[in-house]
């Protein structure tokens, strides 16, 4: 595995910062514009998480679903989406990039073939959000065999046995959700549990990145105060690109400024 996320976390720990990780749907609103947006994100963030458009994104709220529909309408296939990742990797050889993909897309191509293509495109990690821990072993084996880290989700109500399994199975980072439900801004109070993150650390799980509902600098600070190593920003960013695209670089810089941690 590339270890780009691990190297990033080590560097940011020395810099006393958390990681800002924007999320984008590959091919939204079309492949050409998508690549331009990914380049903007890469210039103003520490790492990226990208998603392949899928017809039934069950973990995603309306903003991400709308982005998925735009990408699919523009003809973004799995192959074309991975082609965008490969193009971004050529521009940013050291940038950590994770992928969110639903299980049907992986199964349709076969696990070994899919993860080999992901590795060839330059991906560091892959999260399959609709595969529970109990069914994750074959995905994790295929990922590691291809040199890709398997990423797992830690839900807010996870028991110790689940967190221990996540620690054994996952790599590079752990996706910690701030609340139950789907992605999106304004869908309930964010509650990044410090105890959950402390329990993950006790089991030596990969570093925690918090997602679901992160939208402003205060959310970033609150998340990092809970012990997270970084935040993933999706729906709020997609809305910015849709309504105020020129404001995106400044918005990202404001979020990134909030990742600075207080002195020890």
C-alpha positions as CSV (number, residue, x, y, z in Angstrom):
1,X,0.0,0.0,0.0
2,X,1.1,3.5,-0.7
3,X,1.0,4.8,2.8
4,X,0.2,8.4,1.6
5,X,-2.5,8.8,4.3
6,X,-0.2,7.5,7.0
7,X,2.6,9.9,5.9
8,X,0.0,12.8,5.8
9,X,-1.1,12.1,9.4
10,X,2.5,11.9,10.6
11,X,3.3,15.3,8.9
12,X,0.2,17.0,10.2
13,X,0.8,15.7,13.7
14,X,4.2,17.5,13.6
15,X,2.5,20.6,12.3
16,X,-0.2,20.4,14.9
17,X,-3.0,20.3,12.3
18,X,-5.9,18.1,11.4
19,X,-6.6,17.0,7.8
20,X,-9.1,18.7,5.6
21,X,-10.5,16.1,3.2
22,X,-13.0,17.4,0.6
23,X,-15.4,14.9,-1.0
24,X,-16.6,15.1,-4.6
25,X,-18.6,12.8,-6.9
26,X,-16.5,11.8,-9.9
27,X,-18.0,13.2,-13.1
28,X,-20.2,15.9,-11.5
29,X,-21.5,17.9,-13.3
30,X,-19.6,16.3,-16.3
31,X,-16.2,14.6,-16.6
32,X,-14.4,17.7,-17.9
33,X,-15.6,20.1,-15.3
34,X,-15.2,17.4,-12.6
35,X,-11.5,17.2,-13.3
36,X,-11.2,21.0,-13.1
37,X,-13.0,20.9,-9.7
38,X,-10.8,18.1,-8.4
39,X,-7.7,20.1,-9.3
40,X,-9.1,23.1,-7.3
41,X,-9.8,20.9,-4.3
42,X,-6.3,19.3,-4.5
43,X,-4.8,22.8,-4.3
44,X,-6.7,23.7,-1.1
45,X,-6.8,20.5,0.9
46,X,-4.7,17.8,2.5
47,X,-6.3,14.8,0.8
48,X,-9.4,13.9,-1.2
49,X,-12.2,11.4,-1.0
50,X,-14.1,10.8,-4.3
51,X,-17.2,8.8,-5.1
52,X,-18.2,6.8,-8.1
53,X,-21.8,7.6,-9.2
54,X,-24.2,4.8,-8.4
55,X,-27.9,4.5,-9.1
56,X,-28.9,3.8,-5.4
57,X,-26.5,5.7,-3.1
58,X,-28.3,4.7,0.1
59,X,-25.9,6.5,2.5
60,X,-26.1,9.8,0.8
61,X,-28.5,12.7,1.2
62,X,-30.2,14.8,-1.5
63,X,-27.2,17.0,-2.3
64,X,-24.9,14.1,-3.0
65,X,-27.7,12.2,-4.8
66,X,-28.2,15.2,-7.1
67,X,-24.5,15.2,-7.9
68,X,-24.7,11.5,-8.6
69,X,-27.6,12.1,-11.0
70,X,-25.7,14.8,-12.8
71,X,-22.6,12.6,-13.2
72,X,-24.6,9.6,-14.5
73,X,-26.5,11.8,-16.9
74,X,-23.2,13.1,-18.2
75,X,-22.1,9.5,-19.0
76,X,-19.7,8.9,-16.1
77,X,-19.1,5.2,-15.9
78,X,-16.8,3.4,-13.5
79,X,-14.1,3.3,-16.0
80,X,-14.4,7.0,-16.8
81,X,-14.5,7.9,-13.1
82,X,-11.3,5.9,-12.5
83,X,-9.8,7.7,-15.5
84,X,-10.5,11.0,-13.7
85,X,-8.6,9.7,-10.7
86,X,-5.7,8.6,-12.9
87,X,-5.6,12.1,-14.4
88,X,-5.6,13.7,-11.0
89,X,-2.9,11.3,-9.8
90,X,-0.7,12.4,-12.6
91,X,-1.1,16.0,-11.5
92,X,-0.7,15.3,-7.8
93,X,1.6,12.2,-7.3
94,X,1.8,12.6,-3.5
95,X,-1.9,13.5,-2.7
96,X,-3.7,10.9,-0.6
97,X,-6.9,9.9,-2.4
98,X,-9.7,7.6,-1.1
99,X,-12.7,6.3,-3.0
100,X,-16.2,5.7,-1.8
101,X,-18.0,3.0,-3.9
102,X,-21.1,0.9,-3.4
103,X,-20.8,-2.9,-3.3
104,X,-22.8,-3.5,-6.5
105,X,-20.2,-1.7,-8.6
106,X,-17.4,-3.7,-7.1
107,X,-19.2,-7.1,-7.4
108,X,-20.2,-6.3,-11.0
109,X,-16.6,-6.3,-12.1
110,X,-15.3,-8.9,-9.6
111,X,-13.4,-7.9,-6.5
112,X,-9.9,-8.7,-7.8
113,X,-10.5,-6.9,-11.1
114,X,-12.1,-3.8,-9.4
115,X,-9.3,-3.3,-6.8
116,X,-6.6,-3.9,-9.4
117,X,-8.2,-1.1,-11.5
118,X,-8.5,1.1,-8.4
119,X,-4.8,0.6,-7.7
120,X,-3.8,1.3,-11.3
121,X,-5.7,4.5,-11.2
122,X,-3.7,5.6,-8.2
123,X,-6.2,5.3,-5.3
124,X,-4.8,4.8,-1.8
125,X,-7.9,3.5,-0.1
126,X,-11.5,2.3,-0.8
127,X,-14.5,2.5,1.4
128,X,-17.6,0.4,0.5
129,X,-20.2,1.9,2.9
130,X,-23.0,-0.7,2.3
131,X,-20.7,-3.7,3.3
132,X,-20.9,-4.3,7.0
133,X,-17.9,-5.5,9.0
134,X,-19.3,-9.1,9.1
135,X,-19.1,-9.2,5.2
136,X,-15.9,-7.1,4.8
137,X,-13.3,-9.8,4.8
138,X,-13.3,-10.7,1.0
139,X,-13.3,-7.0,0.1
140,X,-10.4,-6.3,2.5
141,X,-8.4,-9.2,1.2
142,X,-8.9,-8.2,-2.5
143,X,-8.0,-4.6,-1.6
144,X,-4.8,-5.4,0.2
145,X,-3.7,-7.9,-2.5
146,X,-4.0,-5.0,-5.0
147,X,-2.1,-2.6,-2.7
148,X,-5.2,-0.6,-1.7
149,X,-6.2,0.0,1.9
150,X,-9.7,-1.1,2.9
151,X,-11.6,1.7,4.9
152,X,-14.4,0.9,7.2
153,X,-17.1,3.0,8.8
154,X,-17.4,3.4,12.6
155,X,-21.0,4.2,13.5
156,X,-21.7,6.3,16.6
157,X,-23.3,3.4,18.5
158,X,-20.7,0.7,17.6
159,X,-19.9,-1.8,20.4
160,X,-16.4,-2.7,21.4
161,X,-16.4,-5.9,19.3
162,X,-17.3,-3.9,16.2
163,X,-14.5,-1.4,16.8
164,X,-12.0,-4.1,17.4
165,X,-13.0,-5.7,14.1
166,X,-12.7,-2.3,12.3
167,X,-9.2,-1.9,13.8
168,X,-8.1,-5.4,12.6
169,X,-9.6,-5.0,9.1
170,X,-9.2,-1.4,8.1
171,X,-6.3,0.6,6.8
172,X,-5.1,4.2,6.4
173,X,-8.1,5.9,8.0
174,X,-11.4,5.1,9.7
175,X,-14.5,6.9,8.6
176,X,-16.4,8.0,11.7
177,X,-19.9,9.3,11.2
178,X,-21.0,12.2,13.4
179,X,-24.6,11.0,13.6
180,X,-27.0,8.3,12.4
181,X,-28.7,8.7,9.1
182,X,-27.5,10.0,5.7
183,X,-25.1,12.7,4.5
184,X,-26.1,16.3,4.3
185,X,-26.0,19.7,6.1
186,X,-28.7,20.6,8.7
187,X,-29.8,17.0,9.3
188,X,-29.5,17.1,13.1
189,X,-26.9,18.0,15.7
190,X,-23.4,16.9,15.1
191,X,-22.1,14.8,17.9
192,X,-18.6,13.6,17.2
193,X,-18.1,11.3,20.2
194,X,-14.8,11.7,22.0
195,X,-15.4,8.3,23.7
196,X,-15.9,6.6,20.3
197,X,-12.6,8.0,19.0
198,X,-10.8,7.1,22.2
199,X,-12.1,3.5,22.0
200,X,-10.9,3.3,18.4
201,X,-7.5,4.5,19.5
202,X,-7.5,1.9,22.2
203,X,-8.0,-0.8,19.6
204,X,-5.3,0.8,17.5
205,X,-7.6,1.5,14.6
206,X,-6.5,3.7,11.7
207,X,-6.8,7.4,12.4
208,X,-10.4,8.8,12.6
209,X,-11.7,11.1,9.9
210,X,-15.2,12.6,10.8
211,X,-17.9,13.0,8.1
212,X,-21.6,13.6,7.7
213,X,-22.7,17.3,8.1
214,X,-19.3,19.1,8.4
215,X,-20.0,22.5,6.9
216,X,-18.2,25.3,8.6
217,X,-15.0,26.2,10.6
218,X,-16.8,25.7,13.9
219,X,-17.7,22.1,12.9
220,X,-14.0,21.5,12.0
221,X,-12.8,22.8,15.3
222,X,-15.4,20.8,17.2
223,X,-14.5,17.6,15.4
224,X,-10.8,18.0,16.0
225,X,-11.4,18.8,19.7
226,X,-13.2,15.4,19.9
227,X,-9.9,13.7,18.9
228,X,-10.5,13.2,15.2
229,X,-7.4,13.4,13.0
230,X,-9.4,15.3,10.3
231,X,-12.7,16.0,8.6
232,X,-14.4,15.0,5.4
233,X,-16.5,17.8,3.8
234,X,-19.0,16.7,1.2
235,X,-22.6,18.1,0.9
236,X,-21.7,21.7,1.9
237,X,-18.9,21.8,-0.7
238,X,-21.0,20.4,-3.5
239,X,-23.6,23.0,-2.7
240,X,-20.9,25.7,-3.0
241,X,-19.8,24.4,-6.3
242,X,-23.4,24.5,-7.5
243,X,-24.4,27.9,-6.2
244,X,-21.2,29.9,-5.7
245,X,-18.3,28.2,-7.5
246,X,-16.0,31.2,-7.3
247,X,-16.2,31.1,-3.5
248,X,-14.9,27.5,-3.2
249,X,-11.2,28.2,-2.8
250,X,-11.8,30.8,0.0
251,X,-14.3,28.4,1.7
252,X,-11.7,25.6,1.7
253,X,-9.0,27.9,3.0
254,X,-11.3,29.0,5.9
255,X,-11.9,25.4,6.7
256,X,-8.3,24.5,6.5
257,X,-7.3,27.4,8.8
258,X,-9.7,25.9,11.4
259,X,-7.7,22.6,11.4
260,X,-4.8,24.2,13.3
261,X,-4.7,22.6,16.8
262,X,-3.9,24.5,20.0
263,X,-0.3,24.2,21.4
264,X,0.3,21.2,23.7
